[in-house]
Amino acid sequence: WPPDGDLRPVRLGNCRRRRCTIPGESANVYAVERSLHLESMSVVIPLDLMVNIAFPFFPGLFGQMPLILDFRLLIFIAPALILGMVAQMMVRSAYSRGSQVAARMSGYAAARRVLDSAGLFEVGIEQTPGRLSDHYDPRAKVLRLSGEVYHGRSMAAVGIATHEAGHALQDAHRYLPLVIRNAAVPAASFGSNAGIVLLMLGVIFQLEPLLLFGIILFAAVVFFQVVNLPVEFNASARAKRQLVELGIVPDQEMRYVNRVLNAAALTYVAATLQAILTLLYYIMRYSGSRR
């Protein structure tokens, strides 16, 4: 479950925009900054979304020129944006409802029980600052849970905590998509920054080599997003199975956990779809410029 950001206004040139707080999905066109949480390396990589993901805005070369809006790109990725907004609303609704349904134990206790039942006694659980900043650090072998999940005795807290425990189970069993995702983190990190800058410069200055190189680098981001889907789905499936088998959540109350985890999974789908559509858009632009 990726970490939440903040809502402090930030300034870009003469314009004010807000930071994005949508977990696990790309921001809308009014955001200028967010963090993509790459759980596999337990790092937070800053992404300027208007440059890194959608590139609909670009400040003038001298800082005083009006922003340029690429409406064609917005139209092209509109399905992903709409899906992302729907997923965000579903997450908020599911989490709100799940937080109101009491669980038999806290998120910490549920995660600890799942880990111990798998023999992962060496995997620690720590409380981490932030709201919904929950993640598993495979290097340190530690689950880091936000305060409301760590101490929370609700279906939402238990579901999120055991989802992260699911990543620890994947790590212990060397789950292949997780191994591939871990290996792809450096390339995705570099591609999310350098790749999109090259795309931007290639389009603005109509330089085909830069545009092509940017496409190649950004493809690493798309690859990471695609590989990340089975990782997240599998972690949720493991969590759901363990919750029932260990008697942590009664079968008749699993619907609350399912809603939270399914809504969260949809945000990953939206993020992946937007990354794919963004890459296809620039491939089409590159192909068109060569005619």
C-alpha beads as a LAMMPS data file, in Angstrom:
LAMMPS data file: protein, C-alpha beads

291 atoms
290 bonds

1 atom types
1 bond types

-500.0 500.0 xlo xhi
-500.0 500.0 ylo yhi
-500.0 500.0 zlo zhi

Masses

1 110.0

Atoms # bond

1 1 1 0.000 0.000 0.000
2 1 1 1.885 3.117 -1.160
3 1 1 2.478 6.026 1.222
4 1 1 0.217 9.055 1.276
5 1 1 1.638 12.452 0.479
6 1 1 0.588 15.818 1.757
7 1 1 -1.575 18.649 0.492
8 1 1 0.769 21.576 0.935
9 1 1 0.601 24.008 -1.992
10 1 1 3.733 24.231 -4.080
11 1 1 4.723 26.828 -6.653
12 1 1 5.770 26.198 -10.227
13 1 1 6.801 29.413 -11.960
14 1 1 3.833 31.739 -11.523
15 1 1 1.329 28.940 -11.073
16 1 1 0.130 27.151 -7.960
17 1 1 -0.816 23.530 -7.978
18 1 1 -1.282 20.841 -5.332
19 1 1 0.576 17.718 -4.505
20 1 1 -1.129 14.450 -5.186
21 1 1 -2.285 12.103 -2.452
22 1 1 -3.766 9.296 -4.557
23 1 1 -2.222 5.995 -3.413
24 1 1 -1.048 3.644 -6.090
25 1 1 -2.209 5.535 -9.117
26 1 1 -1.223 8.425 -11.361
27 1 1 -2.305 11.924 -10.465
28 1 1 -4.682 14.189 -12.349
29 1 1 -3.499 17.047 -14.559
30 1 1 -3.391 19.576 -11.753
31 1 1 -0.682 17.798 -9.766
32 1 1 2.967 18.748 -10.074
33 1 1 4.540 16.420 -7.566
34 1 1 3.961 13.045 -5.934
35 1 1 5.951 10.008 -4.806
36 1 1 5.911 6.573 -6.366
37 1 1 6.513 4.016 -3.662
38 1 1 8.619 1.143 -4.908
39 1 1 8.105 -1.398 -2.151
40 1 1 10.681 -3.799 -3.447
41 1 1 13.530 -1.422 -2.571
42 1 1 11.752 0.460 0.213
43 1 1 12.541 3.782 -1.422
44 1 1 10.423 6.753 -2.342
45 1 1 11.243 8.166 -5.757
46 1 1 10.033 11.730 -6.413
47 1 1 8.124 12.074 -9.675
48 1 1 7.095 15.353 -11.256
49 1 1 3.939 13.927 -12.795
50 1 1 3.445 16.684 -15.288
51 1 1 6.861 15.750 -16.622
52 1 1 7.221 12.128 -15.576
53 1 1 3.869 10.490 -16.308
54 1 1 1.492 12.468 -18.455
55 1 1 3.523 15.493 -19.642
56 1 1 0.500 17.706 -20.241
57 1 1 2.208 20.803 -18.793
58 1 1 5.535 22.376 -19.487
59 1 1 6.699 25.732 -18.097
60 1 1 8.012 28.256 -20.595
61 1 1 11.750 28.350 -21.226
62 1 1 12.044 31.705 -19.468
63 1 1 9.645 30.924 -16.626
64 1 1 7.142 33.601 -17.712
65 1 1 5.562 31.921 -20.730
66 1 1 2.141 30.311 -20.352
67 1 1 1.967 26.574 -19.706
68 1 1 1.375 24.374 -22.735
69 1 1 -1.358 21.787 -22.424
70 1 1 -1.206 18.678 -24.558
71 1 1 -4.916 17.950 -24.977
72 1 1 -4.224 15.035 -27.306
73 1 1 -2.368 13.202 -24.571
74 1 1 -5.106 13.917 -22.041
75 1 1 -7.721 12.536 -24.417
76 1 1 -5.555 9.499 -25.141
77 1 1 -5.083 8.616 -21.470
78 1 1 -8.587 9.699 -20.416
79 1 1 -9.781 6.092 -19.788
80 1 1 -6.945 5.578 -17.302
81 1 1 -7.621 8.909 -15.607
82 1 1 -11.301 8.093 -15.231
83 1 1 -10.499 4.627 -13.912
84 1 1 -8.081 6.185 -11.450
85 1 1 -10.703 8.570 -10.115
86 1 1 -13.197 5.735 -9.755
87 1 1 -10.582 3.628 -7.961
88 1 1 -9.776 6.495 -5.620
89 1 1 -13.417 6.888 -4.657
90 1 1 -13.717 3.143 -4.141
91 1 1 -10.649 3.108 -1.887
92 1 1 -11.982 5.939 0.243
93 1 1 -15.403 4.338 0.536
94 1 1 -14.075 0.840 1.262
95 1 1 -11.518 2.070 3.775
96 1 1 -14.101 4.229 5.546
97 1 1 -16.520 1.327 5.843
98 1 1 -13.846 -1.165 6.791
99 1 1 -12.517 1.137 9.493
100 1 1 -15.920 1.107 11.180
101 1 1 -16.104 -2.690 11.459
102 1 1 -14.285 -4.029 14.503
103 1 1 -11.749 -6.836 14.167
104 1 1 -10.633 -9.388 16.751
105 1 1 -7.105 -8.035 16.840
106 1 1 -4.983 -5.104 15.712
107 1 1 -3.241 -4.830 12.371
108 1 1 0.074 -5.555 14.095
109 1 1 -1.247 -8.690 15.795
110 1 1 -2.810 -9.971 12.549
111 1 1 0.396 -9.440 10.562
112 1 1 2.466 -11.040 13.322
113 1 1 0.232 -14.090 13.366
114 1 1 0.446 -14.502 9.586
115 1 1 4.238 -14.213 9.658
116 1 1 4.680 -16.587 12.594
117 1 1 2.364 -19.177 11.051
118 1 1 4.686 -19.227 8.026
119 1 1 7.771 -19.537 10.220
120 1 1 8.942 -15.998 9.452
121 1 1 9.829 -15.157 13.047
122 1 1 12.805 -13.090 11.895
123 1 1 10.628 -10.624 9.993
124 1 1 10.017 -7.628 12.216
125 1 1 7.085 -5.227 12.344
126 1 1 7.636 -1.538 12.996
127 1 1 5.424 1.509 13.173
128 1 1 6.220 4.146 10.556
129 1 1 5.108 7.789 10.284
130 1 1 2.481 8.857 7.778
131 1 1 -0.994 7.827 6.819
132 1 1 -1.271 4.587 4.815
133 1 1 2.518 4.516 4.506
134 1 1 2.492 0.747 4.926
135 1 1 5.093 -1.323 3.085
136 1 1 7.400 -4.311 3.344
137 1 1 11.165 -3.740 3.207
138 1 1 12.781 -6.908 1.799
139 1 1 16.300 -5.717 2.543
140 1 1 15.687 -5.193 6.242
141 1 1 13.066 -7.978 6.430
142 1 1 10.671 -5.604 8.180
143 1 1 6.997 -4.719 7.784
144 1 1 6.462 -1.010 8.359
145 1 1 2.889 -0.103 9.246
146 1 1 1.331 3.324 9.696
147 1 1 -0.025 4.141 13.128
148 1 1 -3.672 3.668 12.242
149 1 1 -2.949 0.251 10.720
150 1 1 -0.441 -0.838 13.386
151 1 1 -2.792 -0.083 16.276
152 1 1 -6.124 -0.231 14.446
153 1 1 -8.541 -2.998 15.375
154 1 1 -10.662 -2.791 12.252
155 1 1 -11.187 -4.861 9.126
156 1 1 -9.422 -2.221 7.066
157 1 1 -6.348 -2.238 9.320
158 1 1 -6.197 -6.027 9.434
159 1 1 -6.581 -6.295 5.653
160 1 1 -3.818 -3.790 4.889
161 1 1 -1.429 -5.257 7.474
162 1 1 -1.835 -8.812 6.215
163 1 1 -1.456 -7.623 2.613
164 1 1 2.000 -6.359 3.535
165 1 1 2.653 -9.639 5.321
166 1 1 1.760 -11.277 2.010
167 1 1 4.763 -9.532 0.452
168 1 1 6.974 -11.027 3.148
169 1 1 5.602 -14.469 2.269
170 1 1 6.385 -13.801 -1.390
171 1 1 9.922 -12.794 -0.472
172 1 1 10.436 -15.941 1.610
173 1 1 9.226 -18.187 -1.213
174 1 1 11.134 -16.250 -3.899
175 1 1 7.950 -15.472 -5.787
176 1 1 9.181 -14.956 -9.355
177 1 1 7.266 -11.743 -10.250
178 1 1 8.562 -10.163 -7.024
179 1 1 12.132 -11.134 -7.905
180 1 1 11.695 -9.614 -11.354
181 1 1 10.129 -6.470 -9.888
182 1 1 13.020 -6.051 -7.454
183 1 1 15.488 -6.339 -10.308
184 1 1 13.555 -3.792 -12.379
185 1 1 13.575 -1.063 -9.716
186 1 1 16.846 0.678 -10.777
187 1 1 15.791 0.816 -14.431
188 1 1 12.291 2.010 -13.512
189 1 1 13.702 4.683 -11.230
190 1 1 16.042 5.987 -13.929
191 1 1 13.432 5.700 -16.674
192 1 1 10.787 7.567 -14.683
193 1 1 13.062 10.592 -14.523
194 1 1 15.505 10.654 -17.411
195 1 1 13.124 8.944 -19.825
196 1 1 10.321 11.428 -19.535
197 1 1 12.705 14.396 -19.697
198 1 1 13.994 13.075 -23.001
199 1 1 10.420 12.590 -24.212
200 1 1 9.677 16.183 -23.294
201 1 1 12.734 17.569 -25.034
202 1 1 12.221 15.352 -28.051
203 1 1 8.667 16.594 -28.560
204 1 1 9.396 20.276 -27.882
205 1 1 12.467 20.490 -30.082
206 1 1 11.292 17.796 -32.520
207 1 1 14.429 15.723 -32.054
208 1 1 13.670 12.148 -33.057
209 1 1 16.743 10.543 -31.403
210 1 1 15.862 12.063 -28.030
211 1 1 12.230 11.013 -28.390
212 1 1 13.226 7.444 -29.267
213 1 1 15.671 7.196 -26.369
214 1 1 13.017 8.586 -24.043
215 1 1 10.547 5.951 -25.237
216 1 1 13.069 3.198 -24.535
217 1 1 13.752 4.483 -21.018
218 1 1 10.084 5.049 -20.190
219 1 1 9.356 1.504 -21.333
220 1 1 11.209 0.403 -18.185
221 1 1 8.569 2.191 -16.104
222 1 1 5.804 0.431 -17.998
223 1 1 7.546 -2.905 -17.509
224 1 1 7.777 -2.291 -13.765
225 1 1 4.088 -1.383 -13.572
226 1 1 3.043 -4.480 -15.508
227 1 1 5.180 -6.819 -13.397
228 1 1 3.919 -5.137 -10.242
229 1 1 0.300 -6.139 -10.951
230 1 1 0.656 -9.884 -10.242
231 1 1 2.814 -9.051 -7.214
232 1 1 0.066 -6.950 -5.638
233 1 1 -2.754 -9.289 -6.637
234 1 1 -0.903 -12.282 -5.242
235 1 1 -0.100 -10.507 -1.959
236 1 1 -3.800 -9.728 -1.501
237 1 1 -4.771 -13.306 -2.346
238 1 1 -2.302 -14.636 0.219
239 1 1 -3.643 -12.199 2.814
240 1 1 -7.264 -13.181 2.232
241 1 1 -6.443 -16.878 2.430
242 1 1 -4.451 -16.501 5.651
243 1 1 -7.123 -14.369 7.318
244 1 1 -9.676 -17.134 6.874
245 1 1 -7.413 -20.148 7.490
246 1 1 -5.998 -18.673 10.710
247 1 1 -9.410 -17.565 11.944
248 1 1 -8.414 -13.911 12.125
249 1 1 -11.507 -12.767 10.239
250 1 1 -14.748 -14.781 10.075
251 1 1 -15.649 -15.838 6.559
252 1 1 -18.915 -13.858 6.673
253 1 1 -16.985 -10.638 7.430
254 1 1 -14.350 -11.050 4.744
255 1 1 -16.405 -8.856 2.426
256 1 1 -15.093 -5.776 4.249
257 1 1 -11.492 -6.834 3.754
258 1 1 -12.178 -7.797 0.143
259 1 1 -13.567 -4.357 -0.625
260 1 1 -10.492 -2.603 0.727
261 1 1 -7.958 -4.830 -1.024
262 1 1 -9.891 -5.019 -4.310
263 1 1 -10.247 -1.234 -4.452
264 1 1 -6.531 -0.825 -3.753
265 1 1 -5.735 -3.306 -6.528
266 1 1 -7.771 -1.225 -8.946
267 1 1 -5.504 1.755 -8.321
268 1 1 -2.555 -0.328 -9.547
269 1 1 -4.527 -1.259 -12.644
270 1 1 -5.251 2.419 -13.323
271 1 1 -1.600 3.372 -12.875
272 1 1 -0.465 0.602 -15.197
273 1 1 -3.038 1.523 -17.825
274 1 1 -1.983 5.170 -17.772
275 1 1 1.682 4.248 -18.102
276 1 1 0.915 1.970 -21.058
277 1 1 -1.251 4.555 -22.797
278 1 1 1.343 7.266 -22.220
279 1 1 4.029 5.083 -23.787
280 1 1 1.793 4.240 -26.756
281 1 1 1.041 7.929 -27.247
282 1 1 4.705 8.829 -27.582
283 1 1 5.368 5.834 -29.806
284 1 1 2.598 7.085 -32.105
285 1 1 4.099 10.576 -32.080
286 1 1 7.497 9.185 -32.922
287 1 1 6.091 7.068 -35.749
288 1 1 4.177 10.038 -37.102
289 1 1 7.244 12.290 -37.046
290 1 1 9.131 9.854 -39.263
291 1 1 6.593 9.979 -42.068

Bonds

1 1 1 2
2 1 2 3
3 1 3 4
4 1 4 5
5 1 5 6
6 1 6 7
7 1 7 8
8 1 8 9
9 1 9 10
10 1 10 11
11 1 11 12
12 1 12 13
13 1 13 14
14 1 14 15
15 1 15 16
16 1 16 17
17 1 17 18
18 1 18 19
19 1 19 20
20 1 20 21
21 1 21 22
22 1 22 23
23 1 23 24
24 1 24 25
25 1 25 26
26 1 26 27
27 1 27 28
28 1 28 29
29 1 29 30
30 1 30 31
31 1 31 32
32 1 32 33
33 1 33 34
34 1 34 35
35 1 35 36
36 1 36 37
37 1 37 38
38 1 38 39
39 1 39 40
40 1 40 41
41 1 41 42
42 1 42 43
43 1 43 44
44 1 44 45
45 1 45 46
46 1 46 47
47 1 47 48
48 1 48 49
49 1 49 50
50 1 50 51
51 1 51 52
52 1 52 53
53 1 53 54
54 1 54 55
55 1 55 56
56 1 56 57
57 1 57 58
58 1 58 59
59 1 59 60
60 1 60 61
61 1 61 62
62 1 62 63
63 1 63 64
64 1 64 65
65 1 65 66
66 1 66 67
67 1 67 68
68 1 68 69
69 1 69 70
70 1 70 71
71 1 71 72
72 1 72 73
73 1 73 74
74 1 74 75
75 1 75 76
76 1 76 77
77 1 77 78
78 1 78 79
79 1 79 80
80 1 80 81
81 1 81 82
82 1 82 83
83 1 83 84
84 1 84 85
85 1 85 86
86 1 86 87
87 1 87 88
88 1 88 89
89 1 89 90
90 1 90 91
91 1 91 92
92 1 92 93
93 1 93 94
94 1 94 95
95 1 95 96
96 1 96 97
97 1 97 98
98 1 98 99
99 1 99 100
100 1 100 101
101 1 101 102
102 1 102 103
103 1 103 104
104 1 104 105
105 1 105 106
106 1 106 107
107 1 107 108
108 1 108 109
109 1 109 110
110 1 110 111
111 1 111 112
112 1 112 113
113 1 113 114
114 1 114 115
115 1 115 116
116 1 116 117
117 1 117 118
118 1 118 119
119 1 119 120
120 1 120 121
121 1 121 122
122 1 122 123
123 1 123 124
124 1 124 125
125 1 125 126
126 1 126 127
127 1 127 128
128 1 128 129
129 1 129 130
130 1 130 131
131 1 131 132
132 1 132 133
133 1 133 134
134 1 134 135
135 1 135 136
136 1 136 137
137 1 137 138
138 1 138 139
139 1 139 140
140 1 140 141
141 1 141 142
142 1 142 143
143 1 143 144
144 1 144 145
145 1 145 146
146 1 146 147
147 1 147 148
148 1 148 149
149 1 149 150
150 1 150 151
151 1 151 152
152 1 152 153
153 1 153 154
154 1 154 155
155 1 155 156
156 1 156 157
157 1 157 158
158 1 158 159
159 1 159 160
160 1 160 161
161 1 161 162
162 1 162 163
163 1 163 164
164 1 164 165
165 1 165 166
166 1 166 167
167 1 167 168
168 1 168 169
169 1 169 170
170 1 170 171
171 1 171 172
172 1 172 173
173 1 173 174
174 1 174 175
175 1 175 176
176 1 176 177
177 1 177 178
178 1 178 179
179 1 179 180
180 1 180 181
181 1 181 182
182 1 182 183
183 1 183 184
184 1 184 185
185 1 185 186
186 1 186 187
187 1 187 188
188 1 188 189
189 1 189 190
190 1 190 191
191 1 191 192
192 1 192 193
193 1 193 194
194 1 194 195
195 1 195 196
196 1 196 197
197 1 197 198
198 1 198 199
199 1 199 200
200 1 200 201
201 1 201 202
202 1 202 203
203 1 203 204
204 1 204 205
205 1 205 206
206 1 206 207
207 1 207 208
208 1 208 209
209 1 209 210
210 1 210 211
211 1 211 212
212 1 212 213
213 1 213 214
214 1 214 215
215 1 215 216
216 1 216 217
217 1 217 218
218 1 218 219
219 1 219 220
220 1 220 221
221 1 221 222
222 1 222 223
223 1 223 224
224 1 224 225
225 1 225 226
226 1 226 227
227 1 227 228
228 1 228 229
229 1 229 230
230 1 230 231
231 1 231 232
232 1 232 233
233 1 233 234
234 1 234 235
235 1 235 236
236 1 236 237
237 1 237 238
238 1 238 239
239 1 239 240
240 1 240 241
241 1 241 242
242 1 242 243
243 1 243 244
244 1 244 245
245 1 245 246
246 1 246 247
247 1 247 248
248 1 248 249
249 1 249 250
250 1 250 251
251 1 251 252
252 1 252 253
253 1 253 254
254 1 254 255
255 1 255 256
256 1 256 257
257 1 257 258
258 1 258 259
259 1 259 260
260 1 260 261
261 1 261 262
262 1 262 263
263 1 263 264
264 1 264 265
265 1 265 266
266 1 266 267
267 1 267 268
268 1 268 269
269 1 269 270
270 1 270 271
271 1 271 272
272 1 272 273
273 1 273 274
274 1 274 275
275 1 275 276
276 1 276 277
277 1 277 278
278 1 278 279
279 1 279 280
280 1 280 281
281 1 281 282
282 1 282 283
283 1 283 284
284 1 284 285
285 1 285 286
286 1 286 287
287 1 287 288
288 1 288 289
289 1 289 290
290 1 290 291
